Amino acid sequence: MKITYRDTDFEVDPEINKSIYGLLKSDADDQKHDGIIGFYLSNRSKFFSNELVDFLNTTGIDWTKDNEVFYYNVDDQIIIEGWYDIVGKVLNNKIVSLYWGDDLYTTNVFFGNDLRHGIYSVFGDHDTFRFDFSIVFKKGAVLG
């Protein structure tokens, strides 16, 4: 299935993605006790725009099942990062990098156009591309 998001064309297999993500759990599930990860989970729908969530749903992945999510501190900022493997490919040869936010946070997203096999064995030999995200906050915005 060919879909377009922000002037970039993708070819995805929603049924295979649904099947695979039905077998996965979010990496964050084991980290819910952590205050920063809990903050991310309770605000994830704010950090990912409705347009991005619609795109991810169209690909067939479950956007609540991050393949990996982690965070680190840089000076007075907290950076939460994560990614998803998506069965399919980016059809354009350009780098797809977007960002948005407000006074409290900035969300950066990146679609890698390098084909790979998904990190988990349930992806089998399916070619995937990676959707990465970074969310940057001032420490006080998260812990305040």
ChimeraX attribute file (.defattr): number of C-alpha atoms within 10 A of each C-alpha:
attribute: neighborCount
match mode: 1-to-1
recipient: residues
	/A:1	11
	/A:2	13
	/A:3	15
	/A:4	12
	/A:5	13
	/A:6	10
	/A:7	9
	/A:8	15
	/A:9	15
	/A:10	19
	/A:11	15
	/A:12	22
	/A:13	19
	/A:14	19
	/A:15	14
	/A:16	18
	/A:17	23
	/A:18	17
	/A:19	14
	/A:20	20
	/A:21	23
	/A:22	13
	/A:23	8
	/A:24	14
	/A:25	14
	/A:26	17
	/A:27	17
	/A:28	21
	/A:29	15
	/A:30	10
	/A:31	14
	/A:32	15
	/A:33	10
	/A:34	11
	/A:35	12
	/A:36	20
	/A:37	20
	/A:38	15
	/A:39	13
	/A:40	20
	/A:41	16
	/A:42	11
	/A:43	11
	/A:44	15
	/A:45	14
	/A:46	12
	/A:47	20
	/A:48	19
	/A:49	14
	/A:50	11
	/A:51	11
	/A:52	16
	/A:53	15
	/A:54	13
	/A:55	17
	/A:56	18
	/A:57	15
	/A:58	17
	/A:59	25
	/A:60	21
	/A:61	25
	/A:62	20
	/A:63	21
	/A:64	16
	/A:65	18
	/A:66	22
	/A:67	20
	/A:68	14
	/A:69	21
	/A:70	15
	/A:71	15
	/A:72	11
	/A:73	13
	/A:74	10
	/A:75	7
	/A:76	9
	/A:77	16
	/A:78	21
	/A:79	19
	/A:80	19
	/A:81	19
	/A:82	18
	/A:83	21
	/A:84	24
	/A:85	25
	/A:86	28
	/A:87	28
	/A:88	24
	/A:89	22
	/A:90	24
	/A:91	14
	/A:92	12
	/A:93	11
	/A:94	11
	/A:95	12
	/A:96	17
	/A:97	13
	/A:98	12
	/A:99	12
	/A:100	13
	/A:101	15
	/A:102	8
	/A:103	8
	/A:104	12
	/A:105	18
	/A:106	17
	/A:107	21
	/A:108	18
	/A:109	21
	/A:110	16
	/A:111	22
	/A:112	20
	/A:113	20
	/A:114	12
	/A:115	15
	/A:116	18
	/A:117	17
	/A:118	20
	/A:119	12
	/A:120	11
	/A:121	9
	/A:122	13
	/A:123	19
	/A:124	11
	/A:125	11
	/A:126	16
	/A:127	17
	/A:128	24
	/A:129	22
	/A:130	22
	/A:131	19
	/A:132	20
	/A:133	21
	/A:134	19
	/A:135	22
	/A:136	21
	/A:137	19
	/A:138	19
	/A:139	17
	/A:140	11
	/A:141	12
	/A:142	16
	/A:143	11
	/A:144	6
